[in-house]
Amino acid sequence: MVDLIIFMCDYWNNCNPGFFNNLMKRLILIIFVLLSCSVILHAHPHVFVDCSLTVIFDQHGLAGFHNHWVMDRMFSGNMLSSFAPGYNPDQLTLTPSDIKSIKKGAFDSLAKHNYFQHIHIQNKAIKNLIAQDFNAKPTTQGLVYDFFIPCYLKSKHNLSTVKMSVYDESFYTSIQISSFMISESDNLSISHTVDYMNSFAYYMGQIKPKGVTIQFRKLLSSPQKTNKVNTPKKSLEIGPSQTNGWWQEIVIQINQWQAALKDIMTDFGDNIQKDFWGTSLFMFIIFSFLYGVVHALGPGHGKSIVSSYFIARPGSYSLGILMAFVLSITHAISGAIFVLVMKIIFESPVLFTTALPVERVSYALLIVIGCFLFIHAILEIRKKDIEPEPTHNNMKQLLFVAFTTGMIPCPGAAIILIFTLSTNIVIVGFIALFAMGIGMGLTTSMFAFIAILSRNTITKMNKTSQWRYHFFHCLLSIMGAIAITIFGLMMFFS
């Protein structure tokens, strides 16, 4: 395969001495387009958590970390309706059995993810963490989790260094650390810094979470020893010294917009219960559309498929719109079907706190689609002339890719439907999901336009020469197919 490409390049260069003069410029444009696809493949957040973290010291050293989480209100309502049948929304109270049910159904599963705690002691990652003293409490801001993560490290006269942050590597849960607190000990010398941490960079190294670096040691002349645990006294400032980078700033802004839109939708949903035909009904649907527009701006496999497909295959702008809307609406409806199957047929609560196992099916489909497009591109290399395929063939292929990619349930759509189920406005929920699908389709169409425009630009630059046109047509088709395949493999085995 490599020898064939080298032979083709040498032949075309001999026929056209200036062929490679501008080759690097064209390849840079191709690479830019493919990179724009790679950064949008990953998951995007569907649950939003505000976290306050407290570092606890006792007289002997580090004791652990206390977490105070506040869930977004829509997700909070879903959890309470699923796991807390005794919940009284007027009094904001939970029974002990409700707390136990929430812990079992919506917290204990986080153990395999270390409760999203990332702790390095002397640059060594600490795994298999346990959580103690769990408590759940509903508030007007959302459901609150309080729990303690023991992490014992005895103080020494030498300096001990601990780095800690809280984040979900899968990016399905967006955790915003709003404050740090630290206890003080009379026996210890403690220093700290709060910053965005390179050592905890995730999401292909593009996101640097906020974290705290703590250094402590035993004082040379220690006061009388006691087993007393100190009350947190010192608040750590969040202001970092380094910048996030433009990509992280964009992702953070998109997350903030999504969280704000979900909060507004929760208010409208509650008002619909009181006055069904009031303005809240129409505003809920409008904001569902806006949520879909913003939701699709974040990372996700749908945009990556659409972009890579139109890099690998020629297509019109109308086909780009069709694929984007079919994929997005199917994605939203699949979330609704998943919820109905789980809740009605299996009578099982539906909860999204981390990436769904079914996501692997999506990634497997990416691999299959990429391999199919790659084989198709290889067959085209053997042709002397590129003949356009019949429109109906392109349409069948496009719809197949759109439907198979969109079949994966959208957790964001599912969360909205669960919310409307819990508030007894199910019909509104289905209308809202359709509006959300249209919003996602609108945003995804922009990515399809960019891919189509990029491919058309590159091919038109070389249309004066049949050989160059053939070469870049095949090159784009192969690179687009390889991009889809590699993305699918990376995500399937990640």
N, C-alpha and C positions, 0 to 999 in steps of 0.2 A: 504493500500500500504506500509506504513512504517512498520507495523507489519509483513508483508510478507518478507520484506528485512531483518528485525531483525532475523526472524525465519531462513532464509537462511544462514545468517552469523553465527548464533549459531550452526546450523547443520554442516556447513563446518568446523567450528573451532573445533568441537568435533571429526570430522573425520580426520582432519589434524591439530594436536596441534600446528604446526609451521606456520599455515596459516597466522596469523596476525603479525608475527614477522617482515615481510618486507612490511606489508600493507601500513604503513605511507610513505615509500619511493615511492611506486607505486602511491599512491594518490597524493603525491607532484608532480610527473611527470605529472599526469592527470591535476591537477590544473594549472600547468605551461602552458600546451598546451592550456587549455581553456582561461586562462588569455591572452595568446598571440593572441587569436581570439578577445577578448573583446576590446583590445586597437586599433584594426584596423577597427572597425565597422563604426565609425563616418564618416562624410563627409570629403572631401579633397578640397583644394582651387583650383579655376579655374580662378579667377581674382586677379591680384596683384596690390596693391596700395602703393605708397610711400607717407607718410604723414609728413608734417611739421606743428607743433602745436604751436600756440602763445597764451599765457595767457595775457589777457588784463585787466589792472586796470585803473580806473579813480581816481579822488580825493576823492571819497566817498567809494571806496572798489572795490570788484571784479565786472567787467563788463561782462565778458564772454570769449569765446575761438574762435580764428580764425583758420580755417582749410585750409590747402593748400595741395590738393591731386593731385598726378600725376599717372594716370592709365597706365597699361602696354600698349604698342603700338598696339598689336593685338586687344585687347578689345577696345581701343580708336578708331581704324579704324572701328570696328563694330558699335559703337555708332554713329560715324559721318555719316556713310553710312545710318544708320537707321533713324536718327532724324535731320540731318542737310543737306537738299538737296542743300542749297546755299553755302556749304563749298568749299573753294578754296584751294586745297592742296599746290599749288605753293606759295600763299601769306600767308598761315596759318591764315586765317581770318574767322570769323563767323559773320553772320548778326544777328541783335537783334531777329528776328523771329526764327533763328536757336537756339540761346541760350534759348529762351523761350520753344522751342520744346524739347530740351535736358533736361531742368529742369522738364518739365511735364512728359516726358517719361522715364527718366533715373535718376531722383534725388528725386522727391517728394515721390516716393514709399518708400524711406528709412525712412520716418517719423515714420512709425510703428516700426522701429528698432532703434528709437532715433538717427538716422544718425550715428549709431555705436559709439555714444558718451556714455561713462560710467563715471558718475560724482557722487561722494559722498560728501555731505556737513555734517560735524559733524557725519560721519558714516551713514548717511541717503541717500539712492539712490534717485536721481532726475529723474523723468520721464516726458513724454509728452513735450519733448523739441521742440523748433521751430528753423528754420534756416532763416537767413536774409542775404541780400546783396549777393545773389548767382550770380556767374559769371563763365562761361566756356570759355576756351581758348585753341586752339590747339597749341602744340609746337613740336619740333623735338623729345622730350623725350616721348610725349604722351599727351593725353587730360588732361587739368588741371581744377580742380574744386577749386574755392575759395568761402568760405561762413563763416558766423559768427553765433555762437551759444550763444545767450544771457543767462547769468546766474548771475543775480544780487544778490550780498551779501554785505550788508552795513557793513563797518568796525566798530568795537567796541574796547573798551579798553582791553577787554578780547581777548584771542587768538582764531582765527577762523581757522579751518582746512578743506582743500578741497583736495580731491583725484580725479585724472582724468586720463583716458586712452581712447584709440580708438582701437576697435577691433570688429570683427564679431563673435559672439558666435557660429553661425552655421558653421564657418570655411570655407564657400564657397568663401569668399573674404579674402585674406591674406593682412593685413594692417601692413606695416613696418613703425614704427615711426622713421624717420631719424634724426629729430632735434626738440628741444624745444626752444622756445623763451619766454621771460617774460618782460612785461613792468614794469617800476618803477614809484612810486608815491612819491612826496615830503611829503604827509600826512600820509604815511603808513610805517610800519616796516614789510618787507617781507622776509621770508626765504623759502627755497625749498630743496627738494631732488628728484633725478631721479633714479628709480630702477625698477627691476622686482617686481611686486606687488602680494603678496599672496592673498590679499583681493579681487582681480579681477580674480583669477584663474578660468579658464573655460576649456571646453573640458574634462569633467570628472575630473577636478582639475589638469590636467597634463600640461597645458600651462599657464604660468604666463606672462601676457603682460607687456611691458614697460609702465610706467606711472609716473606722477609727483605728489608729495605731497607738497602742498603749505600751509604755515601758515602765517597769517598776522594779524595785529592789528593797531588800530589808535595810532599815536604818542601822547604823553601827551601834547606836545606843537606843535599844528598843524599850518603850514603856512596858509596864506590866502586861503580861499576856492575858488575853481574855477571848472567849468564844463569841463575843458580840459581833453581829453583822451590822455594818454601818448603814445609816439612812443616806440615800443619795443627796448630795449637797451641791454639786457643781454641774452646771449646764454647759455642754460643749457647743460652740458655734458651728453652724453648718457651712458658712462661707468658705469655699475652697480657694486655694492659691493658684491652681492650674485650670485651664479651660477644658471644657468637655470635648471640643471638636465640633465641627459644623454638623456632622451626621448625628451625633448623639443629641445635640440641641434640637434637631428636627424631630427625632423620635420622641424625645421628652415632651415637646410641644404638642405633637399628635396625641400622645397619651393623655395629656392634660385636657385637650379638647374632648376626647372620648369620655373621660371621667365626668366632665362638666355636663355633656349632653345626656349621659345616663342618669345623672342626678336630676336634671330638669325633667326627663321623661318619667322618672319615678314620681315626681310631684303631679305631673299631668295624669298619670295612671291612677294615683290615689283619688284625684278629683273626679275622674270619670265614674268612679263608684258612687259618688254623691249626685252627680248630674251627668247622666250618660250622653245626652245630646248637646251638652254645653260646648264652649270653645275648646275645652281641654281635649275632647275627642279628636278634633282636627289638628290641634297643636301636637298631640302625641304622634299622629301619623306623619306630620311635617318633620318633626324632630327625629323620627325613625329614619326618614329619608336622609336627613343631614347626617345622622349617625352612620348610615351606610356609606355616604360620601367620604367622611373622615376615617371611618374604620378601614376602608380599602386603601387609604393613603399609607397606612402602616404596612410593615412587612407581611408577606403572605405568599403562598405557593400559586394562587390563581394568577396574579400579575406576572409571575415568572414564567408560567406556562404560556400565557397569551403572548408575552414579549418574545420568548424563545421560538414559539411556533411561527410567528410572522417574520422572524429572522431566518428560520429554516425554510419557510415556504412563502412564495410570493402571494400577495392577496390585496384586495381592494379595501378602501376605508370602510365601505359598507359591511364587508365581511368581518372587519375588525370590530365594528359596533355589535354585529350579530353575535360573534363569539363571546365578547365581553358580557353582554346582557344574558345570554343563555347560561354561561358559566356562573355568573353571580346570582341570578334568580334561582337556579338549581341548587347552588350552595346554601342559600337561605332556606329554601323549602326542605332540603335534606335535614337541616337542623330541626325543623318542625316535626318532620316524620320521625326522627330519632327520639324526640321528646315524647310524642304520642305513643310510640311503641313501648318505650321504657315505663311510662307512667300508667298507661291504660291496660296494655296487654300483660306486662310483667309486674305492674304495680310496684315499681322500683323508683326511688328518688333519683333525680338526675342532677349531678353536681359536676361543675368544671372548675378545678383548681389547678390542674396541670394538663399537659398535652394528652389528648385522647389516644388510646392504643390503636384506634382505627385509623389514625393518621398514617400509620405504616402502609396501609392499603393505598393511600394516595401516593406515597413515595414509590411504591412498587409500580403503580400505574405510570408515574413519571419515567421510570426506567424502561418500561415496555414501549411507551410512546416515543421516547428518545431513540431506542434501538430501531423501531420501525422507520422513523424519519431518517436515521443514519443509513439504513439499507437502501431506502429510496434514493437518497443523495448519491450513494455509491453507484447505483444503477444508472443515474443520470450522467455520471462522468464518462461512461462509455458511449454516450450519444454525441454525435458531432454538432447537432443543433438542439436547442432547448425548445421543445414544443409544449405550449401551454396545455395543461390537462383540461378535460371537459369540466364545465362549471359544476355539474352534478357530482363529479368525483371529489372536487375540492370541498363542496358543501357537505358531503357525507363524512369525509375525513375530519373536517372542522367541527361538525356537530358531535361526532364521536369523542373527540378530544375534550370538547367543552362539557359534555354530559358526564364523562368518566371523571374528569377533574372536579366538577361541581357536586358529584355524588357524596363527597365527604361532608358530613354535617358541620355547619358553622356554629361553634360554641356561642358566639355573640348573638346569633339569631335564636338559638335555643334558650339562652338566658332571658331574652325578651319574652319569648313565649311562656316560659315557666312563670315569669312575673305576672303576665296577664292571666294565666291559669289560677295563680294564687289570689288574684284580685277579682276573679270571676268576670273578666272582660275578654274571653277567649276570641270572639269574633274580631274584636279590635286588634288582638295579637296577630292574627293571620293577615289582616290588612297591613299592619305595621311591618310584618316580615316582607311582604311584597314590596312595600315602599323602600325598605332597607335594601332589598335586592336591586331595585332600580338605582338607588344611590350608589351602591357598590359597582354596578355596571357602568355608570357614568364615569367614575374614576378609573376603572379598569380600561375603559375605552381610550382614555388619554395615553395609557401605556401602550395599547395596541397601535395607536396613531404614531407614536414615537418609533416603534419597531418597524412599522410599514414605511414610514418616511425615511428612516435610516437605510433600510434595504433598497428602496427605490433610488435614493441619492447615490449609493455606491454603484448600483448597476447602471444608472444613467451616465455616471462619470466614465464608464467604460463601454458604452454602447456603440461608439464609433468603430471599435474593433470587435469583430465577432469572437476572436480568441480570448480577448480580455473579458468580454461579457460572459462567455462560457466559464472562464476560470473563476471569476468572482461569484457567479451564480452558484457554482458547485461549492466553492469555499464557504460562502455564507450558509448554504444548506447543511454542510457537514458540521460547521462550528455551532450552529443553532441546535442541531441534533445532539452533538456531544455535550453541549451545555445542559440540555434537559436531562440527559443520561447521568452526567456527573452530579448534578444537583440532587437527582433522585437517589443515587447511591450514597452520597454524603449524608443526606437526611435519614435514609433508611437504616444506616448503620451507626448513626450518631447516638 
